[in-house]
Amino acid sequence: MAKINEDLLKERKKCSFNTAELTHLLDGGKDKTLERHSREHFFLDDPELRSKIPLEYLSHKEKYEEAVRKSCILFRKVQELQEAGKGGIENFREILGGQLGSAILKDGNPLTLHYVMFIPTITGQGDFEQQAEWMHKAWTCSIIGTYAQTELGHGTFIRGLETTATYDPKTEEFVLNSPTLTSYKWWPGGLGHSANFAIVVAQLYTQGKCHGIHPFIVQLRDEETHMPMKGIKIGEIGCKLGMNSTNNGYLGFENYRIPRTNLLMKNNKDGTYVKSPSSKLTYGTMIFVRVVLVQDCASYMKKAVTIATRYSAVRHQSEMKPNCPEPQIIDYVTQQYKLFPYIAMSFAFQYSASWLWDIYNNVTGELESGQLENLPELHALACCLKAVGTADCAAGVETLRLACGGHGYMTASNLPSTYGLATAMCTYEGENTVLLLQTARYLIKIWQNKKNIQNLPTVRYLDNALFNNRSYEKSVSWILSALQQVAAAKIDLANKHINDRVRQGKAYEDAWNETSIELVAAADAHCRTFLLDIFNLTVNNFQSISPELKAVLTDLLELYAVHTAIRMTGDLLRFTNTIGKDVEALQLWLEELLAKIRPNAIGIVDSFDIRDEVLGSALGAYDGNVYERLFAEAQKSPLNHEPVNKSFGLYLKPFLKNNL
Ligand SMILES: Cc1cc2nc3c(=O)[nH]c(=O)nc-3n(C[C@H](O)[C@H](O)[C@H](O)COP(=O)(O)OP(=O)(O)OC[C@H]3O[C@@H](n4cnc5c(N)ncnc54)[C@H](O)[C@@H]3O)c2cc1C
């Protein structure tokens, strides 16, 4: 093993708790940690899954080809695990998500949609015969699918999609068409050149009537030659801010015929179809993906914060006192403020994600037995957690990148591509503002009718939070109560403004739109109370952990609470009993917590136990040999493989000589 940087060695000695204890707690037990290690060993120690040349130096085409090569090996290995009886959802979670997935395929996986959307949609929306026909082929990867919903002209508003599927009773087929340029499918991952099948969402026409959007299974390419089928116009959409190997594609149809049985829904022979009684079941897949995204937020945040915190311990800069040695940058309080709140936030995301996961499983169980009452509450919560989680994660990764100064701007820090992955999450699977408005719609409904509110655990607090008015005290419970009061007041005010506007003669929809800035803020505040509430409950419920670890987790909980409160200072002053003196007290408390966390910062990020291959960063490796690693990475630049580049002879030399 390489020599460990002296500063990191000292930091590790300072740590007041057992890092392995925290690792096991985060993994859900020692056996889970061992299971994760064995999975990491299985994937990360396979030389075939390493790239010989850093992705950044490959052309767009080469990046894609390398990603397909690795994806195939990756999924073959998953199949191997399944055949050995070691299959489980965790393998898919890890290799598709923020840990192993982004370590092996830094710029995205062109086959992800096959597992994340194609298979779940067939499971969720195909009838028994359709599942029998397609699931085996899909699971064994004899076909590769994607999910084609978004079009050039419409993403959020799916009822506005323009692709048509017109039933032809003579041949018992649907005829697919893209009547306009804006009706071209645009964005689906893997659609460009990877998938040969897709779930296509299109407007269903039968007997001259439109029945709205429906999902169809559509073959895109020949299973042998991979040539596009006749009537299919297909390609890749081009370069993006990040995720450049996910092969996002476009797709158009010209009188393309598919069998009637490819409509994913029970429909009878003559095409007069019967709508599924429980279309709400499709919410299940959407909620599932959002739960996974909140987990990914925790993963990306842990990665970024590990990189930036280790780097901050190794990096020395400037003088704090004249003629004293340059301090580690982690000793600047402004630096601590850029790092530690995001360490705390990783915990908040992880705890809320696991809470959401448990509730999701309960509600899915209820759905199967026909109970739908708890679905709206879960849906509202999943929407706002996805929106607030991804927005905070993207902003956090960017803050952490800036915290690494110039070196954070290097792709070798792995912070730029982590940002690319994080910020994409703000848009896909429901654009964030739109999702917050969906949560707001639920909150307004609850506000207007509080009859059953005590049976709804995530909104129960709204019953009387408007009157909390607790005088300041230095406790998480006070902050929670104040945040709840803010959320309630914002919902109340937005509700009042909608009603005022309606009273002035505005249509409800216009009143809603005119109030939507406030509605989004109300949903955001509601979500932040939830994140803090769950963090608080989780830490308080830990029974069998050591007092040293409990103390660290309490520091992080308090930091998360105070940081949230300070970010909402204006709201606290406006809607609660808080006065200027209390804000000053909060600020002092924040500074006190930063100082308390300082000696344990490296220990905490070490406990995340993220392998160097997953961090993929010259700045964040366990050994802290930042400068050596940066130098080694620079040597990989193809420009450094020859002492003089040909552009000298071609352009520079004539230019220099002309200027003589
Ligand atoms: C990396 C990436 C991968 C993707 N992968 C897929 C995929 O595999 N399959 C697929 O089908 N799609 C995919 N998409 C598309 C994605 O689902 C859409 O981009 C997303 O749903 C947002 O829709 P939009 O682009 O039409 O944005 P728009 O809806 O046009 O949003 C633009 C702006 O309008 C605002 N806006 C829109 N509607 C409202 C409203 N009702 N109220 C207030 N404001 C509103 C939004 O807040 C936003 O600010 C992907 C997108 C990205 C970035």
The ligand as a MOL file (V3000), in Angstrom:
LIG
                    3D

  0  0  0     0  0            999 V3000
M  V30 BEGIN CTAB
M  V30 COUNTS 53 58 0 0 0
M  V30 BEGIN ATOM
M  V30 1 C -30.1660 13.2360 -18.6120 0
M  V30 2 C -31.6010 13.0440 -19.0280 0
M  V30 3 C -32.0810 11.7720 -19.2650 0
M  V30 4 C -33.4060 11.5680 -19.6860 0
M  V30 5 N -33.8470 10.2910 -19.9700 0
M  V30 6 C -35.1170 10.0970 -20.4480 0
M  V30 7 C -35.5880 8.7860 -20.8140 0
M  V30 8 O -34.8680 7.8050 -20.6780 0
M  V30 9 N -36.8460 8.6320 -21.3310 0
M  V30 10 C -37.6600 9.7030 -21.4960 0
M  V30 11 O -38.7680 9.5180 -21.9860 0
M  V30 12 N -37.2500 10.9770 -21.1400 0
M  V30 13 C -36.0060 11.1900 -20.6240 0
M  V30 14 N -35.5840 12.4580 -20.2750 0
M  V30 15 C -36.4810 13.5790 -20.4410 0
M  V30 16 C -37.0040 14.1080 -19.1240 0
M  V30 17 O -37.9090 13.1930 -18.5690 0
M  V30 18 C -37.6340 15.4820 -19.3830 0
M  V30 19 O -36.5930 16.3470 -19.7910 0
M  V30 20 C -38.2900 16.0000 -18.1150 0
M  V30 21 O -39.4860 15.2930 -17.8560 0
M  V30 22 C -38.6230 17.5040 -18.2080 0
M  V30 23 O -39.3990 17.7520 -19.3070 0
M  V30 24 P -39.0020 18.8610 -20.3810 0
M  V30 25 O -37.6020 18.6250 -20.8160 0
M  V30 26 O -40.0680 18.8500 -21.3990 0
M  V30 27 O -39.0200 20.2180 -19.6220 0
M  V30 28 P -40.2110 21.2350 -19.6240 0
M  V30 29 O -41.4240 20.5840 -19.0740 0
M  V30 30 O -40.3290 21.9050 -20.9350 0
M  V30 31 O -39.6530 22.2610 -18.5490 0
M  V30 32 C -39.0300 23.4990 -18.8730 0
M  V30 33 C -39.4120 24.5200 -17.8050 0
M  V30 34 O -40.8230 24.6790 -17.7900 0
M  V30 35 C -41.3240 24.5570 -16.4790 0
M  V30 36 N -42.6610 23.9440 -16.4800 0
M  V30 37 C -43.1320 22.9500 -17.2600 0
M  V30 38 N -44.3820 22.6250 -16.9050 0
M  V30 39 C -44.7190 23.3980 -15.8660 0
M  V30 40 C -45.8600 23.5280 -15.0300 0
M  V30 41 N -46.9200 22.7390 -15.1880 0
M  V30 42 N -45.8390 24.4410 -14.0580 0
M  V30 43 C -44.7690 25.2120 -13.8640 0
M  V30 44 N -43.6550 25.1440 -14.6030 0
M  V30 45 C -43.6170 24.2470 -15.5900 0
M  V30 46 C -40.3260 23.6730 -15.7450 0
M  V30 47 O -40.3510 23.9070 -14.3540 0
M  V30 48 C -39.0010 24.0980 -16.3890 0
M  V30 49 O -38.4870 25.2090 -15.6900 0
M  V30 50 C -34.2660 12.6780 -19.8470 0
M  V30 51 C -33.7750 13.9720 -19.5660 0
M  V30 52 C -32.4680 14.1630 -19.1580 0
M  V30 53 C -31.9610 15.5570 -18.8850 0
M  V30 END ATOM
M  V30 BEGIN BOND
M  V30 1 1 1 2
M  V30 2 1 2 3
M  V30 3 2 2 52
M  V30 4 2 3 4
M  V30 5 1 4 5
M  V30 6 1 4 50
M  V30 7 2 5 6
M  V30 8 1 6 7
M  V30 9 1 6 13
M  V30 10 2 7 8
M  V30 11 1 7 9
M  V30 12 1 9 10
M  V30 13 2 10 11
M  V30 14 1 10 12
M  V30 15 2 12 13
M  V30 16 1 13 14
M  V30 17 1 14 15
M  V30 18 1 14 50
M  V30 19 1 15 16
M  V30 20 1 16 17
M  V30 21 1 16 18
M  V30 22 1 18 19
M  V30 23 1 18 20
M  V30 24 1 20 21
M  V30 25 1 20 22
M  V30 26 1 22 23
M  V30 27 1 23 24
M  V30 28 2 24 25
M  V30 29 1 24 26
M  V30 30 1 24 27
M  V30 31 1 27 28
M  V30 32 2 28 29
M  V30 33 1 28 30
M  V30 34 1 28 31
M  V30 35 1 31 32
M  V30 36 1 32 33
M  V30 37 1 33 34
M  V30 38 1 33 48
M  V30 39 1 34 35
M  V30 40 1 35 36
M  V30 41 1 35 46
M  V30 42 1 36 37
M  V30 43 1 36 45
M  V30 44 2 37 38
M  V30 45 1 38 39
M  V30 46 1 39 40
M  V30 47 2 39 45
M  V30 48 1 40 41
M  V30 49 2 40 42
M  V30 50 1 42 43
M  V30 51 2 43 44
M  V30 52 1 44 45
M  V30 53 1 46 47
M  V30 54 1 46 48
M  V30 55 1 48 49
M  V30 56 2 50 51
M  V30 57 1 51 52
M  V30 58 1 52 53
M  V30 END BOND
M  V30 END CTAB
M  END
